[in-house]
Amino acid sequence: MLWHSTPTIPVQIRVHHRPPQRKEGRVLRDYDPPIDQIPRNYDPSLHPFEAPREYVRALNATKLERVFAKPFLGALDGHKDGVNCLCKDPTRLSSLISASYDGEVRIWNLSQRTCVKTLQAHDGLVQGLCCHPKGNKFFTCGSDQVIKQWRYTMEEEMPDEPVSTILGKTVVQCIDHHWSDDVYATCGDQVDIWNEARTEPIRSFKWNVDGVHHIKFNPVEKHLIGGCASDRSIILYDIRGSSPLRKVILKLKSNAIAWNPMEAYVFTAANEDYNLYSFDMRNLSLPINVHMDHTSAVMDVDYSPTGKEFVTACYDKSLRIFPTDKGHSREIYHTKRMQRVRIVKWSLDNRYILSGSDEMNIRIWKARASEKLGTLSIREKTSFNYGEKLKEKFQHHPEIKRISRHRHVPKHIYTASAELRQIRMSKRRKEANRRAHSKPGAVPHVPARKKQIVREVE
């Protein structure tokens, strides 16, 4: 067989000469390909597999989120007794003040995770701790009936002695500072309003209760105070008035209260019945939401700076993060060594959570468990935002919903959750049976939000 070679046809190559261009700091030469914008047609008929492709991407993003979910960052150890109080510095993100049951107060540098100063503030346990809005002083109160004011600085050596000491008439349970004025409030047998320049309270409030164990100033309407009393009530005060405003009585006692920093009229109370109740202070007869998932008494609550979420500390040795508009938590944090959590704080940069517990440690957590720390490139930010939108788009699909909701929890929380679920189902079944075998209207339908409310008092 003979092979015939095809004659070569000369091809004329036309070279386009164009001026040099710049791309990201470098000069494009003649041999670089031209920069052309490729238009995209969004017609659905041209992209028949767009939805399946995006579903797979959303599923992968959800799985990767659970793979990289490692919220625990580190612990600050040094206290010799359980941590009872934490205080955020309103002017420094890297500073934290903590107090323990043995009367010791420590000042921490969070960026270096070191203790800057140790003070023996009180003879007994420290009941309350708060910081001045300017960040130059802080206040403590203890079971020794003493209120102390301390000078606070991170640039130079702090004095070991307090600036002023006030001996109260009774044990002070909690203390909180006004968000702008030189005024702070304490609670015990009654709620007292103090001026920093005086040794006697300028105003006192009492409403036929044995005692108030927790108070908190409103960060928006700064003259309002919310307090939790021993008669299972939540009381609202206005420091410009002469008497308390109103109160609502629940079936069980509330341990702590937190105001939403973005909605002046909304606050959330941590209750002994394992739930949290969000109220609108304009109508206390019915909570706007009930947040449940804990399996023991909720000890503390704190809002994020955005006001969209809050974190809770519980006696069941765990932390939970709740969206403000949902009844169940989106995240649960726990470790093997962590004991009953007494206090929790959300950092002012909305990225970290600080918790203090009975085994003498202060733990640092990420507010978003799978978030990458450090600087992100533009491609990483774009990929993350794209994945978040895909997860939001397909959040109700069964497989994605199952993966995003699944959490490994300790055995005692798992068994307690199952037991509480059986108790609630049993109560619901008994109520339905009584309604079915009674006269019409004899067993009325009571909303779940209203079952724990006894009455509102004005």
C-alpha positions in Angstrom: 0.0 0.0 0.0 1.4 3.4 -1.0 1.0 6.3 1.4 0.4 9.7 -0.2 1.5 12.7 1.8 -0.9 15.7 1.9 0.8 18.8 0.6 1.3 21.5 3.3 -0.7 24.7 2.8 1.0 27.8 4.1 -1.2 29.7 6.7 -0.7 33.4 7.1 -0.7 34.4 10.8 -1.9 37.9 11.6 -0.5 39.4 14.7 -2.5 42.1 16.4 -0.4 44.8 17.9 -2.1 46.4 20.9 -0.7 48.6 23.6 0.4 47.0 26.8 -2.3 46.6 29.5 -2.1 46.2 33.2 -3.6 43.3 35.2 -3.2 43.2 38.9 0.0 45.1 39.0 1.8 43.4 36.0 2.0 44.5 32.3 0.3 42.3 29.7 2.4 41.6 26.7 1.4 40.9 23.1 1.5 37.2 23.7 -1.1 37.3 26.6 -4.6 36.4 25.7 -7.1 39.3 25.4 -9.4 39.9 28.3 -12.9 39.3 27.1 -16.1 39.5 29.1 -18.2 36.3 28.6 -21.9 37.0 28.9 -24.1 34.5 30.7 -27.6 33.7 29.7 -29.8 33.0 32.8 -32.6 31.3 30.8 -33.7 28.2 32.8 -34.2 26.2 29.6 -30.4 26.5 28.9 -29.5 25.1 32.4 -31.7 22.0 32.9 -29.4 20.6 35.7 -29.0 23.7 37.8 -31.2 22.6 40.7 -29.6 19.1 41.1 -26.2 20.7 40.9 -27.0 23.3 43.5 -28.5 20.6 45.8 -25.3 18.6 45.7 -23.3 21.7 46.4 -25.6 22.5 49.4 -25.3 19.0 50.7 -21.5 19.1 50.5 -21.5 22.5 52.2 -23.6 21.2 55.0 -21.4 18.2 55.5 -18.2 20.3 55.5 -19.8 22.6 58.0 -20.2 19.7 60.4 -16.7 18.3 59.7 -15.1 21.7 60.6 -17.3 22.4 63.6 -14.7 22.7 66.3 -15.9 25.5 68.6 -13.7 25.1 71.6 -10.6 27.4 71.5 -9.0 27.2 74.9 -9.4 27.6 78.6 -8.1 30.2 81.2 -7.1 28.4 84.3 -5.9 30.0 87.5 -8.9 30.4 89.8 -8.9 28.2 93.0 -12.7 28.0 93.2 -15.7 27.9 90.9 -16.2 31.0 88.6 -19.3 32.9 89.6 -19.0 36.2 87.7 -17.7 37.5 84.3 -17.5 41.0 83.1 -16.8 42.3 79.6 -14.7 45.4 79.1 -16.8 47.9 77.0 -13.7 49.6 75.6 -11.3 46.7 75.0 -12.1 43.4 73.2 -9.1 41.6 74.7 -9.9 42.2 78.3 -12.0 40.2 80.7 -12.7 40.4 84.4 -13.7 37.3 86.4 -14.6 36.5 90.0 -14.9 33.3 91.9 -16.5 31.9 95.1 -13.4 32.4 97.2 -13.5 36.2 96.7 -10.7 36.4 94.2 -10.9 38.7 91.1 -8.7 38.2 88.1 -8.1 40.4 85.1 -7.3 38.5 81.8 -5.7 39.4 78.5 -7.7 37.3 76.1 -5.4 37.7 73.1 -2.4 36.3 75.1 -4.6 34.1 77.4 -2.7 35.3 80.5 -3.7 36.7 83.8 -2.7 40.3 84.2 -3.7 41.0 87.8 -5.1 39.0 90.7 -7.0 40.8 93.5 -8.4 39.4 96.8 -11.6 41.5 96.6 -13.9 40.0 99.3 -13.8 37.7 102.3 -16.7 35.5 101.0 -17.9 34.8 97.5 -18.2 37.5 94.9 -21.9 38.0 94.2 -21.8 40.7 91.4 -19.3 42.3 89.0 -19.7 45.1 86.6 -17.6 47.6 84.7 -17.9 51.3 84.1 -18.9 52.2 80.5 -15.6 54.2 80.0 -13.6 51.1 81.0 -11.5 52.9 83.7 -13.0 51.3 86.8 -15.1 48.3 87.9 -17.3 47.4 90.9 -17.7 44.3 93.0 -20.1 43.2 95.7 -19.9 40.1 97.9 -21.5 38.1 100.6 -19.6 40.2 103.2 -22.1 43.1 102.5 -19.4 45.3 101.0 -19.5 47.2 97.7 -16.0 48.1 96.3 -14.9 50.3 93.5 -11.6 49.5 91.8 -9.4 51.4 89.4 -8.9 49.5 86.2 -6.1 49.9 83.6 -4.2 47.6 81.3 -1.3 50.0 80.5 0.2 50.3 84.0 0.3 48.6 87.3 -3.0 48.4 89.1 -3.3 49.2 92.8 -4.1 46.4 95.2 -6.5 48.4 97.2 -10.0 49.6 96.1 -10.7 53.3 95.4 -13.7 53.3 97.7 -15.6 50.8 100.0 -19.2 51.0 101.0 -20.6 48.8 103.8 -24.2 47.8 102.9 -27.0 47.1 105.4 -27.7 43.6 103.9 -26.0 41.1 101.6 -25.9 42.5 98.0 -26.9 39.8 95.5 -26.0 41.6 92.2 -24.7 44.8 90.8 -25.0 46.5 87.4 -23.8 49.9 86.0 -25.7 52.5 84.0 -24.7 52.5 80.3 -23.7 56.2 80.3 -24.1 57.9 83.7 -22.1 57.5 86.9 -24.9 55.5 88.4 -25.1 51.9 89.4 -27.7 49.7 91.0 -27.5 46.9 93.5 -30.1 44.4 94.7 -30.8 42.3 97.8 -33.7 42.9 100.1 -34.5 45.9 97.9 -33.1 47.6 94.7 -30.8 50.5 95.5 -29.6 53.2 93.1 -26.2 54.6 93.9 -24.2 57.6 92.7 -20.5 57.0 92.5 -19.8 60.1 94.5 -22.0 59.1 97.5 -22.0 56.5 100.2 -25.7 56.3 100.6 -28.2 55.2 97.9 -30.0 58.0 96.1 -33.2 55.9 95.6 -34.6 52.6 96.8 -37.3 50.3 95.4 -39.2 47.6 97.2 -42.3 45.6 96.2 -43.3 43.2 98.9 -40.7 40.5 98.0 -38.2 38.8 100.1 -35.4 39.7 97.8 -34.2 40.5 94.3 -31.2 38.3 93.2 -30.5 39.7 89.7 -30.8 43.0 87.9 -29.8 44.3 84.5 -29.9 47.8 83.0 -31.5 48.2 79.6 -28.8 49.2 77.0 -31.2 51.2 74.9 -33.7 52.8 77.3 -30.9 53.3 79.8 -33.1 54.3 82.8 -35.0 51.0 82.8 -33.9 48.0 85.0 -35.2 44.4 84.9 -34.9 42.3 88.0 -35.6 38.7 89.0 -37.2 38.3 92.5 -37.5 35.5 95.0 -41.3 35.3 94.6 -40.9 33.9 91.0 -41.5 37.3 89.5 -39.8 39.6 87.0 -39.9 43.2 88.0 -39.4 46.3 85.9 -38.0 49.5 87.4 -37.5 53.1 86.1 -34.8 54.9 88.2 -36.4 58.2 87.4 -39.6 57.2 89.3 -40.3 56.6 92.9 -41.8 53.1 92.6 -41.5 49.9 90.5 -43.4 49.8 87.2 -44.9 46.3 86.9 -44.1 42.7 87.3 -45.1 39.3 86.0 -45.2 36.2 88.2 -44.2 32.8 86.7 -44.7 29.3 88.1 -40.9 28.9 88.8 -38.1 31.3 89.7 -36.1 33.1 87.1 -32.3 33.1 87.6 -31.1 35.8 85.1 -32.4 38.4 82.7 -30.9 39.9 79.5 -32.1 42.8 77.3 -32.0 42.7 73.6 -29.5 45.4 72.5 -31.4 46.1 69.2 -34.9 46.0 70.5 -35.4 48.1 73.6 -38.6 46.5 74.7 -37.6 42.8 74.5 -35.9 40.9 77.2 -35.3 37.2 77.9 -35.4 35.4 81.3 -33.6 32.2 82.2 -35.9 30.1 84.3 -35.7 27.1 86.7 -38.2 25.1 84.6 -35.4 24.4 82.0 -36.8 27.0 79.5 -36.2 30.6 78.6 -39.0 33.2 78.1 -38.8 36.2 75.8 -41.1 39.1 76.8 -42.2 42.3 75.3 -42.2 44.7 78.3 -45.3 46.4 76.9 -47.4 43.3 77.4 -46.1 40.9 80.1 -49.2 38.7 80.3 -47.9 36.5 77.4 -44.3 35.8 76.4 -43.5 36.3 72.7 -41.5 33.1 72.6 -40.6 30.1 74.7 -37.1 28.6 74.1 -36.7 25.0 75.2 -34.0 22.3 74.8 -32.2 22.4 78.1 -32.5 19.5 80.5 -31.9 21.4 83.8 -32.2 24.9 85.3 -30.9 27.7 83.1 -28.5 29.8 85.1 -27.5 32.7 82.8 -28.3 34.3 79.4 -26.5 36.9 77.3 -27.4 38.5 73.9 -25.1 38.8 70.9 -24.3 42.4 69.9 -26.5 42.0 66.8 -29.6 41.1 68.9 -30.4 38.1 66.6 -29.1 35.4 68.9 -28.4 34.7 72.6 -26.4 32.2 74.5 -27.4 30.4 77.7 -25.6 28.6 80.5 -27.2 25.6 82.1 -26.9 23.4 85.1 -26.7 20.4 82.7 -23.1 21.2 81.9 -23.7 22.7 78.5 -24.1 26.0 76.6 -26.8 26.5 73.9 -27.2 29.2 71.3 -30.7 30.2 70.4 -32.0 32.4 67.6 -34.3 35.0 69.1 -37.2 34.1 66.8 -37.0 30.3 67.2 -38.0 28.0 70.1 -35.1 25.5 69.8 -31.4 26.0 69.9 -29.2 25.9 66.8 -26.0 24.8 68.7 -24.9 23.0 71.8 -21.4 23.3 73.3 -20.0 20.9 75.9 -16.7 19.3 76.9 -15.9 16.2 78.9 -14.4 18.1 81.9 -16.8 21.0 82.0 -19.1 21.0 85.0 -22.2 23.1 85.8 -22.0 26.4 83.9 -22.7 29.4 86.1 -22.1 32.4 83.8 -21.8 33.1 80.1 -20.9 36.2 78.0 -21.0 37.0 74.3 -18.0 39.0 73.1 -18.6 42.5 71.7 -17.1 41.6 68.3 -19.8 38.9 67.9 -17.2 36.2 67.3 -16.6 34.5 70.7 -18.4 33.2 73.7 -16.9 33.1 77.2 -18.2 30.8 79.9 -17.4 30.2 83.6 -18.2 26.9 85.4 -17.8 25.1 88.7 -14.5 23.4 87.9 -12.6 26.8 88.0 -12.0 27.3 84.3 -13.1 30.0 81.9 -13.6 28.6 78.4 -13.4 30.4 75.1 -15.7 29.3 72.3 -16.4 30.3 68.7 -19.8 31.8 68.2 -20.0 29.9 64.9 -18.5 26.5 65.3 -17.2 26.0 61.8 -16.0 29.5 61.2 -12.4 29.9 60.1 -10.3 32.2 62.2 -7.9 34.6 60.7 -7.9 36.6 57.4 -10.0 35.2 54.6 -9.2 35.7 50.9 -11.7 37.0 48.5 -12.3 33.6 47.0 -12.8 32.1 50.5 -15.4 34.8 51.3 -17.2 34.3 48.0 -17.3 30.5 48.5 -18.5 30.8 52.1 -21.3 33.2 51.1 -22.3 31.0 48.2 -22.5 28.0 50.5 -24.5 29.8 53.1 -27.1 30.9 50.4 -27.3 27.3 49.1 -27.9 25.9 52.6 -30.6 28.5 53.2 -32.2 27.6 49.9 -32.3 23.9 50.5 -32.6 24.0 54.3 -36.0 22.1 54.3 -34.8 19.2 52.3 -34.8 16.1 54.6 -31.2 15.0 54.2 -29.8 18.5 54.6 -32.1 19.2 57.5 -31.0 16.0 59.2 -27.3 16.6 58.8 -27.5 20.3 59.9 -29.5 19.4 63.0 -27.6 16.4 64.2 -25.4 16.9 67.3 -23.5 14.5 69.5 -24.5 15.1 73.1 -23.4 13.6 76.4 -25.3 10.6 77.7 -26.9 12.4 80.6 -28.3 15.1 78.3 -29.5 12.5 75.8 -31.4 10.4 78.4 -32.8 13.5 80.1 -34.1 14.9 76.8 -35.8 11.6 76.1 -37.4 11.6 79.5 -38.6 15.2 79.2 -40.1 14.3 75.8 -42.0 11.4 77.3 -43.3 13.7 80.2 -44.6 16.3 77.7 -46.3 13.7 75.6 -47.9 12.1 78.6 -49.3 15.5 79.8 -50.6 16.2 76.3 -52.2 12.8 76.1 -53.9 13.2 79.6 -55.2 16.6 78.7 -56.6 15.3 75.4 -58.3 12.4 77.3 -59.9 14.7 79.9 -61.1 17.0 77.1 -62.6 14.1 75.2 -64.5 12.8 78.3 -65.7 16.1 79.7 -68.4 18.6 78.8 -67.6 21.0 75.9 -65.5 23.9 77.3 -64.8 22.2 80.6 -61.1 21.7 79.7 -60.1 24.8 77.7 -57.2 24.9 75.3 -54.3 26.9 77.0 -51.4 28.0 74.7 -48.0 26.6 75.7 -46.7 30.1 76.1 -49.3 30.9 78.7 -49.1 27.8 80.9 -46.2 29.0 82.9 -47.5 32.6 83.5 -49.4 33.0 86.8 -50.5 36.7 86.4 -49.3 40.2 85.6 -49.3 42.8 88.4 -49.2 46.6 87.7 
